Amino acid sequence: MQSPIDRRGFLAGSGTVGISLVSRRSVRRLVGAAVRSAGPPIRGEVIRRGAGGFLTAAHVYNERFDSVLPSLVVRPVDAADVGTAVRWGVSKGIPLRARSGGHSYAGYSTLSGGMVVDLRSMRHIDVDARNRTATIGTGSQLIDVYAALAAYGVTIPAGSCPSVGIAGHALGGGMGLAARQFGLTADNLLSAEIVTADGRVRTASGRENPDLHWALQGGGGGNFGVVTSLTFRVHAVPRTVATFFVTWPWSMATDALASWQAWAPHARSQLTSIFHLNGGHGRTSVNVSGQYLGPASDLAGLLAPLTSVSGASVSSGDHGYLQAQLMSAGCSAIPLAACHTVGTRPGGTLGRESFAAKSDYVASPLPARARQALVQAAEYRASIAGHGSILFDCYGGAINRVAPDATAFVHRDVLFCIQYLSYPDRSAWLASVTREMVPYVTGGAYVNYTDPSLEDWQTAYYGGNYGRLADVRRVVDPHHYFNFPQAIGR
């Protein structure tokens, strides 16, 4: 068994001063010298700027960050390779960012200059059916996780975007359409393998390094080290589950939102739903999408509060669990291999996008004035270029049965999360609608909907858990090598 993490051991074992103590001029000089060398001596790929395929390797999902280019991208094949890359970066003073799926809303999975550790080659998925666990390489994308687990009749609760990487998703909490029944992705994290700034491979679990395990359950991706694999508790799912879609005329949007917010957080826990206000290209729409871990024949009664709103139209059906996830991902009509972003997997057909986002949490039902403001914001978004959505992710159920300090994910006493999305970036619109909502929200924000413009992000993301997170960071990464604009411990 590995020895517990202690601050003295890290200080003695790291052997070098972290990048945060090196001047910017020195960093540029060191990076330049490193790139002219062969890079870290790993067994996986090392792709330097100027090499064939570099731009494809360097780009993340959000096209807003295409001009942010590292000096090299490395693709380790296992945790030992990651350790080699980390030790090399520390020894040469080269800043590093880890990348699982590359979906960081703020582009924190890349950087100008320095080294990106791209974990895409580490995507093993091993299921222990007897013990109801799955150990997943952190380069795995969510759609592949669902597919592998479905073969055993089990799942983990996670999101619906197919090419999101499991690591960033889980480490920030991990909301999805099975969360009200099974909890957040982070709530099901039994242990993690992580490479810390001294290059050592460590285990974080309830027994080994428990403080670090707590921090990884919602403390956000990119902090503490490079996570290389995650072991989750898995859950049996029914042979068939129901999906549903409810729409209304736009004139009923305010009433539909009132009905949804009074019903969704208190509904049967097997049922998770998302309310949508959409505006773009001169059009608006209002709808609810959701998943029920049961038969569609139950939905007439369960959805009655929604269908009582005038003009409601419902479509629903029974599907195998994997087929339901493919439908949520927008991939029901294409092969599994195609359900990946172009360039991230062979055969991937999904496009990249340019967007920006903000988020809020709501703990008390929104009054009519707030609901109308959101409807008007979506109407305005329809009048300008591009399109935008205001999405309401339902909480309650298993999510809220966890104490706010039991894991690093603090948002346990809320009804729902609001995500404001704009394609492309319309910062003025995002700022306007969130400013209008200030009287009605908690002041919290979801770290996975990363917002680089947040002023007090420490409190917004982590609330009263931030102090403990900073303590863990000081122990496991005393020189703050794993650093970015909203890194814990700044």
N, C-alpha and C positions, 0 to 999 in steps of 0.2 A: 504493500500500500504506500502511496506517496505520502510524504510528510505534509502537514498542514502548511498553508501559506502564512508567512509572517513577514512583516516589513523588513526586519533585519536581514532575513534570507534573501529577499529581493535586492536590497541595497548592496549586499555583498556579492550576489551572484551575477548582477547585470554587467559589471565590469567596465561599462562605458557610460558616458554622459548622454542623456537623451537629446533628441533633436530640438526640444524646446529650449535648450540652453545654448544652441549654436546660432550664430548670427545669420541673417538672410543671405548676406554676401557669401559667407562660408558654405551655406547650403547649396547655392548655385554652383560654386566652384566644385564642391564634392560630388554633386549630382552629375555635372559634366564629366568629371574624371571617371565616375562609375559607369556612365553610359558608354564611354569609349572603351571600357573593359568589357568582358564577356557577361557581366551581370552576376547574380548569385549562382553558385554552383549547384543548382537543383537538377533533378532528373527530368522534371517537366519542361515545358517550353519557356523560353525567354524571348520576348518580342520587343526589340528596341525601336525607338522612333526612327522612321525612315525605312524600316524593313517592310517587305511585302506583307500585306494584311494588317499593318499596324493600326490604321484608322478603324477598321472593323473591330479589332481587339480593344481599342481604347475607348470607343464610344459606349455610353450608357443608354438606357432606354429613352430618357427624355432628351429630345433633340436640342433643347435650350442649352445644353452643356457640351455641344459638339466642339466648341473652341477650347474647351478645357482638356488639355492633353498631358498625360504623364510622360516621363522620359522612357519608361519601359513598363511592360506588362508581363508578369510571370504567372505561369499556370502550374502550380505544384500538383503532384499526384497523390500526396498523402501528408499526414501531419508532420512527419520528419522533414519533408521538403519545405513545408511552411516554416518550421523551425530554422532551417538553413537560411531561408529568405529573410526572416526577421533578424537573425543574428547578423547577417550581411548588412542589412539596412541600418541597424543600430551601430555597427562598427564603423560604417562609413558616413554616418550622419545623414542618411537618406530618408526623407519622410515617406510614409507608407499609408496606403488605404486598402482595406480588404473589400472584396466584392463578391456577393453571392449571386443575386440576379441582376444587379445594376439598376434597380428601380427607385433608389433614394430620391425622394421628391426634391431635395435640395442639392442633388448632385454630389453628396458626400462620399459616394463610392468611386470617385475619381479625384484628381488634383492636377494642378499645373506643375510639371516637373515631378520628380520623385517616382515612386514605384507603386503600381497597383498589383495586389495579389488577387488574381482572378481564380476563384475556387471551382470553376465549371467542370474540371476533370474529376472532382471529388463528389461523385453523385451516386454512391452505392446506397441501396435501400435494403436493409436486412430485417426481416420480420421474425420475431420469436412468438409463434402462435400460442405456445404453452403458457408463457408468462405475460402475454398480451402487451408486448413492447415492440417498438420498431426503432432501429438505429439508422439514421439518415445522414449521409454526407451533405455538407452545407452548400455544395454547389447544385443540389437538386432543386428543380423548379416544381411549383405546387401541382401542376397537372400530372407530372410524373409520379409524385408522391401519392396522389389519389389513385392513379392507375395501378401502382404496385401494391398498395394496401387493399384495393378492391378485390384483388385476386384471392385474398384471405377473408373477405367479408368484413373487413374492419376499416376504420379511418381514424384520422386525427382531425380536430376542428381547425380549419384554416380558411384562407380567403379564396375568392373566386377568380382573381386575375391569374391566368395560367402560367405566365412566365416569371412571376415573382419568385425570388429565391427563398428557400425555407429559412435561412439563417436570419436575414434582416427582419422578415415577417415575424418569426417566433420571438426574437430578442426584444422587439418593441411591443409585444403583447399578442397580436395576431387575432383579429376579429374576422368572423366568417359566418356562414349560414347554418352551422351546427353548434355555434358557440353558446347559445342559450341552453342547450341540452348538455354539452360536454365541457363548457368553459372555453377560455381563450387558448390559443396554441401554447402560450407560455405557461398556463396553468397545468398543462399536461407534460411539461418538460421534466423528466426524471433525472437526467444528467447531461453534461456537456463535456466534450473534449476541447480544450482551448490551449493555444500557444501564446504564452505571455511574453513580455518584452525582453526577458532574459533568454528567450528561445526554447524554453522548456515546454514540454507537452504535459498538461495537467488535466485532472478530472475534477469537475465541480458537480456535486450532488448533495443530497441531504446529509450524507455522512462525510464526504470528503470536500473540504473547502466550502462549507455550507453558506458562508456569507457571499462568496462569489456566485454560487448557484442562485441564491436569492436575487442578486443583482442582475443576473442574466435573464430572469423571469420578468422582463419588461423594462430593463435598463437601457434598451436601445442598441442597435447595431453599431459597430465601430469602436465601442468602448471596451477597455480592459484587456483586449488581445484579439487574436484571430481564432474564432471558433471553427473547428474542423469537422465535428460531427455532433449530432444531437440524438439523445435517446428519449423517446416519448412513450407514454401510456397510450395504447390504442383502444378503440371502442367498436364493438359489434354494431353493424347497421342493418336495418331491415333489407330484405331482398328487393323491395321496391319502396321508393319514397315519392312524395308528391311535390311538384313544383306548381307555383301559381303566379298569376299576373292579373292585377286589377287596374283598370283605367277609369277615368272620369272626364267629362268635359272640363275645359279649363275654367269655366265659370264656377265650378264647384271645388276648385283647388283648396281654398281656405277651409271649407267645411270638411273636405277629405282629410286634410292634415289634422284638424281637430279630432276627427274620429280615430285616425291612426294612432296619434300620440296617447289617447285615452285607453287604447286597446293593446297595442303591440308590446309594451314592456311588461304587461301583466298577463299576456296570453300563455297558453300551455307551453312549457319549456321546449317541447319538440319542434316548435314553430318559431322561425326567425325570419324577419322581413326588413326590407329597405324601402323607404318612401323616397320618391324622386320628383323634383321640380326641374324641368329642363327648358332651356331657352336658347335658340340659335337659328340663324338663317331665316329670320322672320317668323318662326313658329315656336309654339310653347306646347308642353305636354305635362301631364301629371299622372303618376302611376305608382303602384306598389308591386315589388317582386319579392318572392320568398320561397322558402323550402320548409316542408313539413315531414318529419320522420315518422310517417304513417301513411295510410291510404288516402287517396284523393276523395273518396266517398265521405270522409270526415269534414271536408273543407266547407261544405255548405253551411254547417252550423258554426264552425270556427271563424269563418270570415263574415258572419252576419253583421257585426258592427261596421264593417267597411261597405258591404253591399246595401246597407240601409241608407247610405248617402245617395241622393238622387243622381241617376245617370251612370251608376257603376256597371261595368262590364267585366266579367271574370272569364279567364281561360285557365285550365288546370289539367293535370294528367299525372299518371303513375309512370315511374321510370326506374331502371336499375340505378344504384347509387352513383356509379361512375358516369352513366349517361346524364344524370342530373347535374353533375359537376361540369361535364362538357357543355351542357346547355347554358349553365351560368357563365361559363367562360366564353360563350359565343362560338363554340367549336363543334357543335353537334353534327354539322354537315361535312366535316373534314376529317381526315385521318389524324390519329393521335400525334404522329410525327410532325404534322403541319401546324399543330396547336402550340407553336413556339415562335418567339420573335425571330425574324430573319437574321441570320448570322450567329445566333446563339446555339443552335442545334442543327444538324443536317436535316433538310426538308422543312425547316421552319418557314411559315408564310405570313405570320402576323407582323404588321408594321409597327414602327416606332412612332412616338407622338411628341408634340411640344405642348406642355401644359404647366400650370402653376396652381397651388392650392392653399387653403387655410382650413382650420377646423375649430369647433367649439363643442363643449359638453353642456347638456341641459339636464337639470335636476328637478325642475318644476314645470308643469305643462305650460306651453307657450300661450300667452293670452292672444286675443283676436288681433290686437295691434301688431304684435310680433309676427304672427302668421301672415297677415296682410303685407307686411314689409318684405317678407321673403318671397311671396308671390309676385310683388311688384319688382323685386330685384331680378327674378327670372324673366319677367316680361321685358325689363330693360335690356337684359342680356341678349334677348332675341332681336333687339334692334341694332346691335353692333356686330362687327365682323366676328366670325368664328362662332363658338357655342360654349355654353356653360351649364353646369348642373349643380343643384343643391341636394345633397344626398343625406338621408337620416338613417343611421345604422342603429337598429333597436338593441338595447341592452336588457338587463333583467335576467331572470332565470339563474343558471349556474354562474354567470359572470358576476352577479351581484351577491352571490353567497360567499364569496371570498373576502376576507377583511382587507381594507386598503393597505395595511402594512405587512400582510402575509407574503406578498411578492413585491417586486419593485413597481409593478403596474398599480397605480393608485386610484384609478377612476372606477370605483366600485359602487358608488352611491348615486348613480345617474340613471336617467330614463333612456337617453340616446345620445349619440354623437352626430354632429352636423359636419359634413365635409363640403366645402365650397370649391368647385373645380372650374377652371377656365382653360379652354383650348382655342387659340394659344394663350400665352400669358397676358392677362388683362389686370394688372396689379391695382389699378384705380378702382375697378369694379369690385375686386376681392376686398380691398380696404374699406370701401364704402359699405358693403353689406355687413361685414363683420363689425364695423364701428356701430352700425345701427342696432346690432344684436347685443351689445354690451350689457344693457340692463337686464337681459333675460337669460344669461348663460353663467356658468360657474367661474369662468376665467381659465379653465383647463383646456388643454389641447392634446391631441393624440400624436405621440412621437413618430409613429409610422406615416402620418400625414405631415411630414416635416415642413416647418415653416421658418425659413431663415430670417424673416423679418420680425419674429417675435422678440420683444424686448426682454421680458422676464420669462424666458423659456424654461429656466430651471424649475420655477414654481408651476408654470403651465403644464409641462410634461409630467413632472414627478411629484408635485405637491410636497407634503411633509416627508417623503422618502428621499429627497435629494441629499440631505446631510449624510445619511447612511451610505448612499451610492458614492458620494465623494470620498468617504472614509475607505470604502473598498477599493476605489481607484488608486488612492494614495498608497495602499498596501501592494496591490498587484502590478501597478505601473507607476512607480515613484517618480520617474523623470518625465512622465506624461508623453511617452513616445507615441501612443495611439491618440492622435490629436486631430481635431477638425473644429470648425467654428462653433458648434454647439456640443463639443465633447464634455463629458462629465468631468468636473474638477477645474474648469477654467475659472 
